[in-house]
Amino acid sequence: MRETQLRVHLGSKASEETRKKMSESHKGQKRSEEAKEHMRIAQRKRADSDEEKNIRSERMKGNKLWLGKKHSEETKAKMRTTQARKREEREAQKCAS
């Protein structure tokens, strides 16, 4: 029954008032040594192995989509003119305000 009740609220956001009530009800709560040990074990299980950390690190390194490519001179010129136009527009807005 309890698991079903928990699933009903999964993904729903508690109101600020409800969150304050929950916070107050948990303050000063003493944990048993057994409970502390269970939490310790759960946190250790969460930690990734070095291999998983390395895999994630390699996957996240650099911009793989643009690797080895360069903008053509024509594209660079277009980018320069666009940036100059945007800069002029920002300066015109500053002067107008």
PyRosetta script that sets phi, psi and omega in degrees:
from pyrosetta import init, pose_from_sequence

init()
pose = pose_from_sequence("MRETQLRVHLGSKASEETRKKMSESHKGQKRSEEAKEHMRIAQRKRADSDEEKNIRSERMKGNKLWLGKKHSEETKAKMRTTQARKREEREAQKCAS")
pose.set_psi(1, -44.3)
pose.set_omega(1, -177.3)
pose.set_phi(2, -62.3)
pose.set_psi(2, -43.4)
pose.set_omega(2, -179.2)
pose.set_phi(3, -60.9)
pose.set_psi(3, -39.9)
pose.set_omega(3, 178.8)
pose.set_phi(4, -64.0)
pose.set_psi(4, -42.2)
pose.set_omega(4, 179.0)
pose.set_phi(5, -62.1)
pose.set_psi(5, -39.8)
pose.set_omega(5, -180.0)
pose.set_phi(6, -65.9)
pose.set_psi(6, -39.7)
pose.set_omega(6, -178.2)
pose.set_phi(7, -65.5)
pose.set_psi(7, -29.4)
pose.set_omega(7, -179.1)
pose.set_phi(8, -61.6)
pose.set_psi(8, -38.1)
pose.set_omega(8, -175.8)
pose.set_phi(9, -92.0)
pose.set_psi(9, 1.3)
pose.set_omega(9, -177.8)
pose.set_phi(10, -62.4)
pose.set_psi(10, 125.1)
pose.set_omega(10, 177.4)
pose.set_phi(11, 88.8)
pose.set_psi(11, -8.4)
pose.set_omega(11, 178.9)
pose.set_phi(12, -87.9)
pose.set_psi(12, 149.6)
pose.set_omega(12, -177.9)
pose.set_phi(13, -96.5)
pose.set_psi(13, 132.8)
pose.set_omega(13, 176.7)
pose.set_phi(14, -81.6)
pose.set_psi(14, 146.1)
pose.set_omega(14, 178.5)
pose.set_phi(15, -70.6)
pose.set_psi(15, 164.4)
pose.set_omega(15, -179.3)
pose.set_phi(16, -60.4)
pose.set_psi(16, -40.9)
pose.set_omega(16, 179.2)
pose.set_phi(17, -62.4)
pose.set_psi(17, -45.1)
pose.set_omega(17, 179.8)
pose.set_phi(18, -63.9)
pose.set_psi(18, -39.9)
pose.set_omega(18, 179.4)
pose.set_phi(19, -63.3)
pose.set_psi(19, -39.7)
pose.set_omega(19, 177.9)
pose.set_phi(20, -64.4)
pose.set_psi(20, -41.4)
pose.set_omega(20, 178.5)
pose.set_phi(21, -61.7)
pose.set_psi(21, -43.8)
pose.set_omega(21, 179.7)
pose.set_phi(22, -64.4)
pose.set_psi(22, -40.3)
pose.set_omega(22, 179.6)
pose.set_phi(23, -61.6)
pose.set_psi(23, -46.9)
pose.set_omega(23, -179.8)
pose.set_phi(24, -62.4)
pose.set_psi(24, -39.8)
pose.set_omega(24, -177.0)
pose.set_phi(25, -68.1)
pose.set_psi(25, -24.2)
pose.set_omega(25, -179.0)
pose.set_phi(26, -92.7)
pose.set_psi(26, -14.3)
pose.set_omega(26, -177.8)
pose.set_phi(27, -67.6)
pose.set_psi(27, 138.8)
pose.set_omega(27, 178.3)
pose.set_phi(28, 77.4)
pose.set_psi(28, 4.2)
pose.set_omega(28, -178.9)
pose.set_phi(29, -73.2)
pose.set_psi(29, 127.7)
pose.set_omega(29, 180.0)
pose.set_phi(30, -91.9)
pose.set_psi(30, 134.5)
pose.set_omega(30, 178.0)
pose.set_phi(31, -97.6)
pose.set_psi(31, 139.4)
pose.set_omega(31, 176.4)
pose.set_phi(32, -73.9)
pose.set_psi(32, 161.0)
pose.set_omega(32, 178.4)
pose.set_phi(33, -60.3)
pose.set_psi(33, -36.7)
pose.set_omega(33, 179.4)
pose.set_phi(34, -63.4)
pose.set_psi(34, -44.3)
pose.set_omega(34, 179.3)
pose.set_phi(35, -63.5)
pose.set_psi(35, -42.0)
pose.set_omega(35, 178.6)
pose.set_phi(36, -60.5)
pose.set_psi(36, -41.9)
pose.set_omega(36, -179.8)
pose.set_phi(37, -64.7)
pose.set_psi(37, -41.5)
pose.set_omega(37, 177.6)
pose.set_phi(38, -60.7)
pose.set_psi(38, -41.5)
pose.set_omega(38, 179.3)
pose.set_phi(39, -66.5)
pose.set_psi(39, -39.8)
pose.set_omega(39, 178.3)
pose.set_phi(40, -59.5)
pose.set_psi(40, -46.7)
pose.set_omega(40, -179.4)
pose.set_phi(41, -63.4)
pose.set_psi(41, -42.2)
pose.set_omega(41, -179.5)
pose.set_phi(42, -62.4)
pose.set_psi(42, -39.9)
pose.set_omega(42, 179.3)
pose.set_phi(43, -67.2)
pose.set_psi(43, -38.0)
pose.set_omega(43, 178.6)
pose.set_phi(44, -65.0)
pose.set_psi(44, -37.8)
pose.set_omega(44, 178.9)
pose.set_phi(45, -64.4)
pose.set_psi(45, -31.9)
pose.set_omega(45, -179.1)
pose.set_phi(46, -67.7)
pose.set_psi(46, -31.3)
pose.set_omega(46, -175.7)
pose.set_phi(47, -64.4)
pose.set_psi(47, 135.1)
pose.set_omega(47, 179.5)
pose.set_phi(48, -81.2)
pose.set_psi(48, 152.4)
pose.set_omega(48, 175.7)
pose.set_phi(49, -72.6)
pose.set_psi(49, 165.7)
pose.set_omega(49, 178.7)
pose.set_phi(50, -60.5)
pose.set_psi(50, -37.0)
pose.set_omega(50, -179.8)
pose.set_phi(51, -62.4)
pose.set_psi(51, -44.7)
pose.set_omega(51, 179.4)
pose.set_phi(52, -64.5)
pose.set_psi(52, -38.7)
pose.set_omega(52, 178.7)
pose.set_phi(53, -63.4)
pose.set_psi(53, -42.4)
pose.set_omega(53, 179.7)
pose.set_phi(54, -65.5)
pose.set_psi(54, -41.7)
pose.set_omega(54, 179.3)
pose.set_phi(55, -60.9)
pose.set_psi(55, -47.1)
pose.set_omega(55, 179.9)
pose.set_phi(56, -63.6)
pose.set_psi(56, -39.9)
pose.set_omega(56, -179.7)
pose.set_phi(57, -62.2)
pose.set_psi(57, -47.0)
pose.set_omega(57, -180.0)
pose.set_phi(58, -62.6)
pose.set_psi(58, -39.4)
pose.set_omega(58, -178.4)
pose.set_phi(59, -65.0)
pose.set_psi(59, -33.1)
pose.set_omega(59, -175.0)
pose.set_phi(60, -89.2)
pose.set_psi(60, -10.4)
pose.set_omega(60, -175.4)
pose.set_phi(61, -71.4)
pose.set_psi(61, 130.6)
pose.set_omega(61, 169.6)
pose.set_phi(62, 67.1)
pose.set_psi(62, 172.6)
pose.set_omega(62, 177.8)
pose.set_phi(63, -96.5)
pose.set_psi(63, 96.5)
pose.set_omega(63, -175.0)
pose.set_phi(64, -72.3)
pose.set_psi(64, -19.9)
pose.set_omega(64, -176.9)
pose.set_phi(65, -75.5)
pose.set_psi(65, -24.8)
pose.set_omega(65, -174.9)
pose.set_phi(66, -115.1)
pose.set_psi(66, 10.5)
pose.set_omega(66, -174.6)
pose.set_phi(67, -61.0)
pose.set_psi(67, 125.7)
pose.set_omega(67, 176.0)
pose.set_phi(68, 80.3)
pose.set_psi(68, 3.8)
pose.set_omega(68, -178.5)
pose.set_phi(69, -108.3)
pose.set_psi(69, 154.4)
pose.set_omega(69, 178.3)
pose.set_phi(70, -137.6)
pose.set_psi(70, 150.6)
pose.set_omega(70, 176.3)
pose.set_phi(71, -72.1)
pose.set_psi(71, 143.1)
pose.set_omega(71, 176.1)
pose.set_phi(72, -73.2)
pose.set_psi(72, 162.6)
pose.set_omega(72, 179.2)
pose.set_phi(73, -61.0)
pose.set_psi(73, -37.4)
pose.set_omega(73, 178.5)
pose.set_phi(74, -61.9)
pose.set_psi(74, -45.0)
pose.set_omega(74, 179.6)
pose.set_phi(75, -65.4)
pose.set_psi(75, -41.2)
pose.set_omega(75, 178.3)
pose.set_phi(76, -59.8)
pose.set_psi(76, -41.0)
pose.set_omega(76, 179.3)
pose.set_phi(77, -63.8)
pose.set_psi(77, -42.5)
pose.set_omega(77, 178.2)
pose.set_phi(78, -61.9)
pose.set_psi(78, -42.1)
pose.set_omega(78, -180.0)
pose.set_phi(79, -63.9)
pose.set_psi(79, -39.7)
pose.set_omega(79, 179.0)
pose.set_phi(80, -62.6)
pose.set_psi(80, -45.8)
pose.set_omega(80, -178.6)
pose.set_phi(81, -66.1)
pose.set_psi(81, -38.3)
pose.set_omega(81, 178.4)
pose.set_phi(82, -63.0)
pose.set_psi(82, -45.1)
pose.set_omega(82, 179.4)
pose.set_phi(83, -63.7)
pose.set_psi(83, -40.3)
pose.set_omega(83, 179.5)
pose.set_phi(84, -63.8)
pose.set_psi(84, -42.2)
pose.set_omega(84, 179.3)
pose.set_phi(85, -63.5)
pose.set_psi(85, -43.2)
pose.set_omega(85, 179.0)
pose.set_phi(86, -63.6)
pose.set_psi(86, -39.9)
pose.set_omega(86, 179.3)
pose.set_phi(87, -62.4)
pose.set_psi(87, -44.2)
pose.set_omega(87, 179.3)
pose.set_phi(88, -62.9)
pose.set_psi(88, -40.3)
pose.set_omega(88, 179.1)
pose.set_phi(89, -64.1)
pose.set_psi(89, -41.8)
pose.set_omega(89, 178.6)
pose.set_phi(90, -63.6)
pose.set_psi(90, -42.2)
pose.set_omega(90, 179.4)
pose.set_phi(91, -65.5)
pose.set_psi(91, -38.6)
pose.set_omega(91, 178.6)
pose.set_phi(92, -65.0)
pose.set_psi(92, -39.1)
pose.set_omega(92, 178.2)
pose.set_phi(93, -64.6)
pose.set_psi(93, -40.5)
pose.set_omega(93, 179.2)
pose.set_phi(94, -62.3)
pose.set_psi(94, -42.0)
pose.set_omega(94, -179.4)
pose.set_phi(95, -67.5)
pose.set_psi(95, -36.3)
pose.set_omega(95, -177.5)
pose.set_phi(96, -72.1)
pose.set_psi(96, -28.0)
pose.set_omega(96, -177.1)
pose.set_phi(97, -92.5)
pose.dump_pdb("model.pdb")
